[in-house]
Amino acid sequence: MSLPNEMTPEDCRLVATVTRAFHCANKIGEGETFVFDHRGILLTGESSANLCIGMICKLQPVLMMAQDRLAEGLHPIGGYAHFDCFDTGIDHGGTGKVYVEMSLVDGRTGQTVPKPE
């Protein structure tokens, strides 16, 4: 499960795409993205979603795991790719809920890099 030969960690963009959102207090909508570089730094100029600390905090462990995998030359997205925000959801006393799916995108081409099988 390694990176394509021509791709370096610096080329990697870790993208959390919103797959479902409802009643989000930060007005995050379906299809929006949080884009991170290979070090886990949020790239605000490449992201389309409003900043949400509750979502960023939930993604922090997967970003650390991605860094470790990249250091080993592996595809940074492991077996887990789906995450949700900290809000409990309107049905449990919260305000809403946002779900994302992580993917690897080649920063040079903008193309999604599928996980090798």
Residue pairs with C-beta under 8 A, 6 or more apart in sequence:
1 74
1 75
1 115
1 116
2 73
2 74
2 75
2 116
3 9
3 12
3 70
3 73
3 74
3 75
3 113
4 113
7 106
7 113
9 38
9 70
9 71
10 37
10 38
10 107
11 106
11 107
11 108
12 37
12 38
12 70
12 76
12 104
12 105
12 106
12 107
13 35
13 36
13 37
13 43
13 46
13 104
13 105
13 106
13 107
14 35
14 36
14 37
14 38
14 40
14 63
14 66
14 76
14 77
14 102
14 103
14 104
14 105
15 33
15 34
15 35
15 36
15 102
15 103
15 104
15 105
16 33
16 34
16 35
16 36
16 55
16 59
16 83
16 100
16 101
16 102
17 31
17 32
17 33
17 100
17 101
17 103
18 28
18 29
18 30
18 31
18 32
18 33
18 49
18 98
18 99
18 100
19 30
19 82
19 99
19 100
19 101
20 30
20 97
20 98
20 99
21 28
21 29
21 30
21 32
21 96
21 97
21 98
21 99
22 90
22 96
22 97
23 89
23 90
23 95
23 96
23 97
24 52
24 85
24 87
24 95
24 96
24 97
24 98
25 87
25 95
25 96
26 50
26 51
26 52
27 50
28 49
28 50
28 52
28 55
28 98
29 49
32 47
32 48
32 49
32 50
33 46
33 47
33 48
33 49
34 42
34 47
34 49
34 55
34 56
34 59
34 100
35 42
35 43
35 46
35 47
35 105
36 42
36 43
36 59
36 63
37 43
37 107
38 66
38 67
38 70
38 76
39 67
40 60
40 63
40 64
40 66
40 67
42 51
42 56
44 51
49 55
52 85
52 98
54 85
54 86
54 87
55 83
55 85
55 86
55 98
55 100
57 86
58 83
58 84
58 85
58 86
59 83
59 100
59 102
62 80
62 83
62 102
65 76
65 78
66 76
66 77
67 76
69 75
69 76
69 77
69 78
70 76
75 104
75 113
75 115
75 116
76 104
77 102
77 103
77 104
77 115
81 101
81 102
81 103
82 99
82 100
82 101
82 102
83 99
83 100
83 102
84 97
84 98
84 99
84 100
85 97
85 98
85 99
87 94
87 95
87 96
87 97
87 98
88 94
88 97
89 96
89 97
90 96
90 97
103 112
103 113
104 112
104 113
104 115
105 111
105 112
105 113
106 112
106 113
